[in-house]
Amino acid sequence: STQSTWVEGHSGTVLSVTFSPDGKMIASGSSDESVRLWSATGKTLGTLEGHSKRVTCVAFSPDGQTIVSGSDDQIVRLWSVNGETLRTLEGHRKRVNAVAFSPEGRTIVSGGDDQTLRLWSVTGEVLGTFQGHRNRVNAVAFSPDGQTVVSGSDDQTVRLWSVTGETLGTLEGHSGAVYTVGFSPDGQTIASGGVDQTVRFYAFSAAGFPSNLIGLIRHSALQFQCLQCTVRGLVNEIKLISRLFEAEAVGFL
C-alpha cells in the first residue's frame, strides 16, 4: 500500500519541491518568500529566509550540501543545508523561473522571464548569458556530462546550448509554452512537456545536430509541468511512461 506524510509550515502556496540526492531531505520554495528544509519523514529541519518575493524554484547540489533557489525578486541564492546564505547571484532583470546544478556541482544555470539563461559558478562568477528565446524561460537542465544545457520557453521551443555559450539548435513542435525539460541518464534522449498536453522525445548526440523527434505522448486532460526524464529512447519505455501517465502514445518514429 502507498503511505503518505503530511508536512505543514509554509504560509503561502508551495511552488517547487525537490529531494536531496540521497533522498533524506526535501527542499520546498513558496510564495511566502522562504525555502524550507524537511526530513523525508516530515520533520522540519530549517527555514531559509532572504528572498524578498515568492520562491519559484529550488534544487540541490549533487553532493546534497548546497541548495540553489530562484525568485520573483530576480535573484538566485545559494544556501548551505544548515541555513547559511553562501552567495547572492544578481543579473536577471525579471523573475527567475528555473535553476539547476551541473552534474559535478560547480556550475549553476538559471532561466527567467527576461528570456535569458545565465550560467554561474558556485563562487558567484557570471560565466555566460544565453540569448535566443523569444519569451520567458520556464525550464532548464544539464546533460549528464555537464557539457550541454536544454531549456524550454513560452515561445513554444526547446533550445540546446553548449556551456561555452554556443547555440546548438532549436527543437520545434510544441504548440504551446514548454514548462519542463530533461535529459535521460545516458544523455541520448531529451524530453519536453507543456501546455499542449504532450511529452516529446528527441534523440540527442553531442557530436551533431539536429536532434530528431523519436516519440510523442499526448495527455487528454493535463498540461505537463513536471517531468523527471528517465527514458532512453526505446519503444517499450515510452509505452511504460504512457501507462504511468494514463496517456496515449501517439507515435514513435
N, C-alpha and C positions, 0 to 999 in steps of 0.2 A: 504494500500500500504506500501511497505518497504521503509524506509528512511535511508540514509547513511550520515555519517560525515567523511570528508576527513581531515586528520591532517598530517602536514609535519614538519620536524625538524631534523630527523636523516640524516646523510650524508653517511650512508652505509646501507647494507642490514639489514632489521629487522628480527631477528632470533627467537624472543619469545615475546608473549604478554599475559597479564593476567589482569582480573578485580579484584578490591578490593572486599571483601566480601559484602559490602553494595552497590556495583555497581556504585559508584560515581567517582571512579578513575580507570585509566588504567596505567599499567607499561609496558614498552617495552624495550627489550635489542637488541643491534645492533652490527654489525661488526665495527661501528665507535668507539667502546670501551666504550660506555656510556649506562646508563639506563635513560630513560626519563619518566616523570610522566605527565599524561594528565587528564583533567576532562572528564567525559563521554560525554560532549558537544563539546569536541575538543580543549579546552583551554590548553595551555602549563603551567604546574604547576612547573616544575623544571627539571634540568638535574643533574644526579648523576654521577660524574666522579671519577675514581680511578683505574679501571681496566686498564691493560696495553695491553690487546689484546681483541678480539671480545667477546661480552657478549652473551652467548649461551642460557641462561635460567634465568627466573625470577619468583618469587612467592611472594604473600602477606601472612602475618601472619593472623590468624583467626580474630584478632581484627582490622585489616586493618592499623595498625600503623607502621609496620615494613615490609621491603622488603628484600628478600634474592636473590642474583644473583650468577651465576656461569660463568666461563670464560675460554677461551683458555689459560689464564695466570696461570691456575691450582689453582686459588684462589676462595674461596666462601666469599662473602661480605654481611654484614648486614647493612642496612641503615634505618634511620628514614624517614618518609614521608616528613619531612622538609629538607632533603638533607644531614643530618649529617651521617658520617660513624660511625657505632656503634661497629662493630667487623670485623676483617680480619681473616678468618679461613684458615690456611695453613696445608696441609697434602697430598692432591692428588699429584701424580707425573706426571700426564698428564692432558689434557683438562677435564674440568668439563662439563658434558652434561645435567644434570638434578638436580633439587633441589625441596624440598617440606617441608612445615611445618607440624608438628604433629597437630592434632585437638585442643589440649589445648594450642598450641603455644610456648611450652617451649623447643621443640626439633626440629632439622632440619636433614634431610637425604639428601645426595648428592651422585651422581654416575658419573663415568667418564671413560675416555679412559684407565686408569690404571687397569680396570677390577674390581674395588672395589666399595663398598658402604661405606660411612662414616657417622657416627651418631655424632651429635654435640649438645651441649646445647647452648641456645641463649647467654650464658655468655662466650662462646668460648671454653669450655671444650670438649675434644675429648672423646666421650662415647663408641666408638667402631669402628672397621674396619671389614667389612664383605667381605670375600673372598670366591669365588666359581665359579663365571662366568669365562669363558674361552676366552672372547673377551670383547670389550668395553661395558659399561653400558649406555644405551640410555634413560631410563625412570625409575622413582621411584615414589612411592605413599604410604601413610599411610592408614591403615584401619581406619574406623570411630571411633573405640575405642582407637586408637593410640598404640595398642599392637603388630601390625604386619606391616611389610613393604613388598611391592611387587616390583620387578624390572624386566626390560626387557633388552635384550642384543643382540649384534651382533652374539652371539653364538647360536641364534635361540631358546633360552629357556626363560621361566618366572620362577623366583625363589621367594620363600617365606621365610621370616626371622622373628624371634621374635626380639623385640627391645633389648633383652638381648644378642643377637648375635647368637642364635641358628638357624641353618638351618632347616627350617620346611619341605622343599620339593622343587622339580623341576617339572615344568609343561612343557612337550614337545609336539610337534605337528606342530609348525610353521616350514616352510621350508625356511625361510629367517630371516633376522635381525628383532628383535622386537623393535619397535620405541615408543610404547605408552602402558601404563597400567593404570588401575584404579579399585577401589572398588565401588560397589553400595552403596547407602546411608545406607542401613541396614546391610552392611558388609557381606552379604551372597553370593555375586557373584563377581567374578573378570573378567574383560575384558582386552583383549590384542589385539594389531593390529600391522601390519608391512609390510615388503617388499612383502610377499607372497599374498598380496591383501585380506587378511581375517581378520575378527574380531572373536576372540574365547572367549567363555563364560565358566567359570568354577564355579561350586558350591564350596563354601568355608565354613568351620566350624572351628572355633578356637579350638574346642575340639578334632579334629582329622584330619589326612591326610591319603591318598591322596585326592586332590580335583578332582572331575570328570568333564570332558568336557560335558556341557549340551547344547551348541548351537554354531552355526557357521554361519557367514555371509561372503559371498565371493563377492568382488567387481571385476568387469570385466576389470577395467582400472587403478585404482588408488591404490597407497600404502596408508595405514592408518598411518599418522604421528601425529595426534592429536585426542584425544578421551576423552570426558567427560562422564564417566560411570554413567548412571542413571538407568540401568536395574536392575530388582530384580529376574531374572532367570525365567520369565514367558514367555510362548509361544507368547502371543499377544504383549508383549513389544518388543521381538526380531523381530517380523514381522513389528512392527511400525518403529523400527530403520532401518530395511531393506528398507522400503518405503522411509524414510527420506534420506537415503544414495543412493537411486536408485540401491540397491544391491540385490543379490539373497540370500534368507535364505536357505542355503544348508541343514541344519538339526537341529533338536532339539532332544536331547537324553533323 
